[in-house]
Amino acid sequence: MLRRLHIRDFLLIEELDLALDDGLTIITGETGSGKSILVGALGLAMGGRADAGVLRDPARRCVIELEVDVDGLDLASWFVEQGLPQESPAILRRQVDPGGRSRAFINDTPVRLEQLRELAERLVHVHSQHHTLLLNDPRFQLGLVDHYAGRRAEASAYTKIHQAWRVTEQQLRTMREEEARSRAELDLTEHQLAELEQARIKADEQEPLESALARADNAGDLIEALNGLDEGLSGDQGVLSMLARLKQMLLRPARVDEGVKALFTRLESVVIELKDIAAESASLATTVSLDPAEAERLRERLDLLLRLQQKYRVKDNAALIALRDDLSTKAAGIGSLGDRIKELEHEEAALRERVMRHATELSRARAAAIGPLGERTTALLRDLGMPQAVLIFQHATAPEPGPQGFDRIAACFSANADRPPVPLEKGASGGELSRVMLALISLSANARDLPTVLFDEIDTGVSGEVADRVGDLLARMAQGRQVIAITHLPQIASKARQHLLVSKHGHAGGTRTAIDPLDHERRVEAIARMLSGRKLTKQALENARVLLKGR
């Protein structure tokens, strides 16, 4: 149960360190004094939404810390699963920094907000007026049945399994649609891939191919030119014969004249070069083919490459090869979709089986719980001043499990014996709804053995003797747990073991909210003010002492 609440720089609270007792703690204060601030602080410490708006001073960090006694609550396995140190008391802390960034801690260890919420839900149940309005929501009613049946954890686990199943179903649908689209494209992909693979394209073949085809197309001219060059150089009337005669003419003069000798040497070099040219032209002539079939083969290969480039709108063979590889990857990917679909089908079937099994177990537990829950709630409502009240739960099942299972719950109520029960939203006033909710929370708290329950103005719409009975029920609840209730009714306030007074003060530094524990005499005064207003009367003080008699 909650042992201490520390608040710093939260809304109108500058600094507060509040010790909390077990049993029934009542919180009172004038309208607008800031009672809801305490509930807001608790909610924040338990993982509620945070933003910069909660900061009393935008330049300073807000800190809310809860010290909770967890002895005997069987939380050891939870702390082990979360990898967190278990200590008693456990410290739940929430920080909101300037700018709105928040952090959560359990026993001084940083945690995710989900972890903080999960632990807080095991320790404290907070009920507000908003929840009373939710009582008309069938999903909320179902949650109350689960609380009473002791199946809240199973219902939460089921919701997660159902969500995983639906996600897998959607993935499977998406994958099947993608496969259908891919299959429609597969024939074209495979045809294009086969065409490119059959072509056996090489990245560097086009330029040599174009050169070879040019030689083949001009083979006759090449042979004629090469043979003509050879004959013009090496023939009987060729250039080499003429140069041989010229060399002979210079041979003798070269022996006696250095200038002629130089000319002779140069001429001899020319002869050697021309002989080499003649030999090479003769050799090249033998390599030129006049085979028309070879020329046609070269032409067909080049035409194929150019046609493929034009067809696939690319500029060269390298781009064709890249396209071929992409098509190969795509074709392989289409094939792998089938494998992934089979995996998802097995996964979806397994999750569906788990969903059906858990939903069936939950449905049985709910069906077994709603009768006793209705009967016990009816009995409590009669204790709360509605002697002819009846509350029953209508139960139906859907053919397919939803996020809450197969079950559809409708709470039906009648306050009068001559009227049959009708859905709560049609048959209950605001005050009656408050008492129905109080009765259900009381039974759920007992079923779940909740250590702490907090009520934020559960007394809406009640007064007089009914208020006294509401206070008695809260006091009975508090015999086995810690109950904290915010109230504006003196009859309820008088039942408290601990009475906290919320007040608001204005001064030069701004408005501040304070929360103070009251001793007996101050309780008398506080309850008297609730009875008579700001002006205390002797009769109000006496009535307050009567209400507090024996306390």
Number of C-alpha atoms within 10 A of each C-alpha: 23 23 16 17 21 17 23 21 20 25 21 21 22 17 16 17 14 16 13 21 17 19 22 28 24 24 25 25 20 16 11 11 19 22 24 16 18 21 18 17 24 23 18 22 26 28 23 15 12 18 13 17 14 21 25 18 16 15 10 15 20 26 22 24 23 23 20 22 18 19 13 7 13 9 14 15 10 13 14 11 8 10 9 16 13 17 15 11 17 19 19 24 26 27 20 24 18 18 14 17 12 18 17 24 19 22 17 13 12 15 16 12 17 13 17 21 19 13 17 18 14 17 21 21 16 17 19 17 15 9 16 21 14 14 20 19 16 16 17 15 20 24 18 23 25 25 23 24 22 20 20 18 12 15 22 15 13 22 19 14 18 24 16 16 21 17 13 19 19 13 16 20 14 13 17 16 12 14 20 13 12 18 15 11 14 18 12 12 19 15 12 17 20 14 13 19 14 9 13 9 17 11 13 11 12 17 10 10 14 15 11 15 19 14 16 22 18 14 20 15 11 18 20 12 14 22 19 16 19 22 17 16 22 18 14 11 11 14 16 20 16 12 16 13 11 14 18 11 12 15 14 12 14 17 11 10 10 11 10 16 17 12 14 21 13 11 17 16 12 14 19 11 12 17 17 12 17 21 15 15 20 18 14 13 18 12 10 16 17 15 11 12 10 14 19 14 12 20 18 12 16 17 12 14 19 16 12 18 16 12 9 12 11 14 12 16 19 14 15 21 17 11 17 20 15 14 21 17 12 18 19 11 13 18 15 12 16 14 11 14 18 12 12 18 16 12 16 21 14 12 20 20 13 16 24 17 13 21 25 16 15 23 21 12 16 23 18 12 18 23 16 15 23 21 15 16 25 25 18 23 26 16 16 25 18 18 15 15 22 23 24 21 24 15 16 12 12 10 7 10 17 16 18 18 22 17 24 18 21 20 22 21 26 23 21 13 11 8 13 12 21 17 18 21 16 12 16 19 12 14 17 23 22 24 26 24 24 24 24 24 21 21 22 21 22 17 15 16 15 21 22 23 24 21 22 21 20 24 23 19 15 20 17 10 12 20 22 22 20 27 25 19 19 25 21 16 20 22 12 16 20 23 28 26 26 25 21 22 21 24 25 26 29 24 24 25 15 21 26 23 20 22 18 17 11 9 7 5 6 8 13 18 21 18 21 15 17 15 11 13 10 13 22 22 19 24 26 25 20 21 21 15 13 11 9 15 15 10 12 20 20 14 18 23 20 13 20 19 10 6 11
